[in-house]
Amino acid sequence: MHGPRLTGSAQFEEAARWTTGRLAQFGLSNIHVERWPFGRRWQVDQSSLELLAPRYMRLTAVPLAWSDSTAGAVTGEPLLAPFELSFMRGPQRLSEDFDAYRRKWAGKLRGRIVLFTPAQQTPPREDVLFKRRTDADLAKLAIAPEPAAKLRATRLQDIDWPQSEPALVALFNAMPSGLFDQLIARLDLLQAERSKFLRDEGVAAVLQADGRAREGLLAGEAAGSYHARDPLAPPTLVVTAEHYNRLVRLVEGKTAPQVASRSKRRHRQPMSRAAA
């Protein structure tokens, strides 16, 4: 009935009411809903993405949170204007990369459907998706990891950003909560700046991939800021790697694909979110 739901959405409120009702049925007392300040409400009413040419195909895609509706049906040839979003770049390099992106694409995106990420490499899986753990596997999981010394840095700019995934994981494990909060705030700011640039440039829609969205599955989070003070991101959809990569190949092969996107979202200004 309720299923997956976004923080602050109408579905979230409905799920909170359902939960409090069930707890009352169980005979619990002092059941109440607590509220605290949050950003805007957002939900999807309708969405579709289709490849019209050179062959018709319904593309597997879903809108990302806090992105805007399209102005009716948006049809056109996608433009490949990729921007590499990766934790491996680090906040400083991401900021510099985006400054370069703005200089390159300013004045060239109006009315376009933008392919925002490079083609995603999807090597075949070498291991089974699920397996039963043996006693030896469970014994390894029970071994406590070596403790990591907390970083002494107090500012993001004082960190030498790692260049490998294991080193990045080690950095996150050693990062104190205050510094991690700085990182999240910095990335949120970069996301808001990106949304504002694309809106100001008049982008009609944005299509992007996600490293977790493959084999027909979708994985996506947010395209823009949930804060009411920030503008919504332009209409943004995440597309499975198989379909997104096909669009990129068609564009790079100068086949001039045509896509059509239509989406309708509802968003309201600041609200509280509820939890039972």
N, C-alpha and C positions, 0 to 999 in steps of 0.2 A: 504493500500500500504506500509506504513512504520512501523506501529505498535510499539511494545516495542523495545527499542534500548539501547544499552550499551554506556556509555560515551566514546567518542573517537573512536567509531566503524564507519565503512563505512556507516551503516544505519543512524548513527547520522548525518554525513555529508550530506547525501541525504535528510534527513528531514530538515536540515537547509536551503538547497537550495530550497526545496519545499516551506518552510515558507516565505523566502524572495520573491519568485515569487508570492505567494498569496498576500502578503502585497502590492507588486507593483500593482497587479490587483485591489486592493482596492483603489488605488490612493494615497497611502502614499508616502512620500518623504524621502530622506536621509536614505534609507534602506541599511544596510551593515552587513557584518559578522565580528564579533570580534573573535580574536584568543588569546589563552593564553597557556602557557606550560602545557603539560599533559604527561601521560605515553604512553605505547605501545598500538597500535591498536589490537583488538582481535575480532574474529567472528567465528561462527560455520558453517562449510560446510556440515558435516554429522555426525550423532550420532545414536547409537542403543545399547540397553542392553537387553539380552535375558537369560532366565532360560532354560537350555538344559536338565537337569536331576534333580530330578527324573521324572518330567513332563515338557513338553515344555510350556513356557509362555513368551510372550513379556512383559518386565517390563517397567513401566512408569518411565522414568528418563530423565534428561537433564544435559548437561555439565555445570559446574560452570565456571564463567569468570576467565580468566588468568590462566587456566590450559592447559596442553600440549595435543597433539594428542597421540593416542595409536600407537604403532608400528604394524600397520595392525590390524588384529583381535586378541584380547587377550582372551584366554579361560582357565578356571581353576576353582579349588575349592576355594571359598572365605575363607579368614582367618579372624576371629573375633578378632580384636585388637583395642578395643574401647578407645577413649579418650574423656572425658567429657568436652565439650566446653559450658561454661555458664557464663553469666555476674555475676551470684550469687557467683562464685568462686573468682572474683576480680583478677586484673592483677598479684599481687604477688603470690597468690595461684596457678593461672594458670601456671605461670612460673615454680613454684616448681613441679606442677603436670607433666609438660612436661619434666622436667629433669628426673623425675622418669620413665616416659614413655620411654624416650630414653634409659635409663639403662636397662629396661625390654626387649625392642624389638630390640635393636641393633643387627644386624647380622641374624635376623630371618625373614625378610620381602622381601628378594630379589626374584623378579619374581612373587610375590603374588598379588592377588586381595584382597585388605584390606577393611573390613567392619569397618569403622572408628568411628562410633557412637554406643552407646548402643541401644537396642531396644527402640522404642519410645512408651510411654503410650498414647493411644488414646481413652479416655473414651467417651462414646456416648454423643452427644450434648443434653443438657437439655432445651435449649432455641431455639426459631426459629431464623434463620439466619437474617431475616429482619422483621421489624415491623414499623408501622406508629407511630410516636411520638405524644403523647397527649399534650394538653395545659400544663398540670402539668409537663410533661417531659421537655418541652421547657422552662418552668419557672425555673426549677432546673438548666438547662444548662446556664441560664442567670446570675446565682449567681456567682460572682467572688470568686475564691478560696482564702483562707487565704494566705497572702504573706509569703514566706519562707525566712528566713535570709540566706544570702550568706555565703558560707563556708569561713573561714579565712585561711584555709590551702592553701599553694602554691605548695606543692609537693604531688604526689599520695601516697607516702609511709607514709605520715602523716595522712592518712584517715583510720579510723576504718571501714572496709568494712561491710556493713549490711548483715544480714542473712535471710531476708525476702523480698519478692517482693515489698510490699508497701514501706518498708524502702529504697529499692533500687531506686524506683521511686522518693521518696522524696530527696534522695541524688542527683540524676541527676537534679532535679528542682532547687536545691540549689547550684549546681556546677558552678562556674564562667567559662566563655568561655575559658580562658587560661588553666585552669585545665582540662577541657573537651578535649581540643586539645592534652594535654599530654596523656590522657587516650587513645584516638584514635591512636596516634602515637605508644604507647606501645603495643596496640593490633595488629596494623599493623606489628610491629616488631616480635611479637610472631607468627603471621601467616607466615611471611617470614621464620622464623627459622623452623617452622613445615614443610613448603614446602621443604626447603633445606634438612632437615633430611630424609624425605620420598624419595626424589630424590636420595640422596647419598646412601640410603639403596637399591635402585634399585626396588622400588615398581612398579608393572606393571600398576595398576589402583587402584583408591580409590573410594569406594561407601560410601555415607553418607546420613543420614536422616536430616530432618529439622522439627521442631515442628509445622511449618505452612503448611507443605506439607502432606496433608491427604485428604481422601475421593476423591482420584483420581486427586487432584490438586497438582501442583508443586510450590514450593517457594524456590528460591535459589539466592544467590548473587555471591560471589567470593570465589575461593579456594586459590588464591594467590595474590601477590602484582602486582599492575599495573605499578610500577616503573620499568623502563628498567634496572636499576642497579641490580634488584633482579631476581633470576631464576624463570621461570614459575613453578607453582605447577605441580606435576605429573597428568596424566589424572584423572580427578575427576568428578563424576556425583552425583547429588542429586536425591534420589529415594523417591517416595511417601511412607508414613509410612506403608500402608498395604502391599506393596511389599517388602519393606526393612525388616519389622518385620518377614515376611515369611522366608526370607533368614537367618535371625538370628536364628529363630526356627529350621530350617533345620540343620544349623551348630551345634547348641547346642544339637540337637537330634541325632547327628552323622549320618546323612543321606547322607552326602557328596554331596551337590548340586554342579552342574556344571553351570557356567555362561559364557556368551560370550559378550564381549564389543568391539565396534569399534567406533572410533570417529576421526574426522579430523577437526582441527581448523587452522585458519590463524592468525598469529600475526606478527606485524612489530614493528620496533623500534620507538623511541620517535616521537610523532607528536603533533600538536596542536589540540584542539577540537574547534568546531565551534558552535556558537549560534547566532540566529537572534535577 
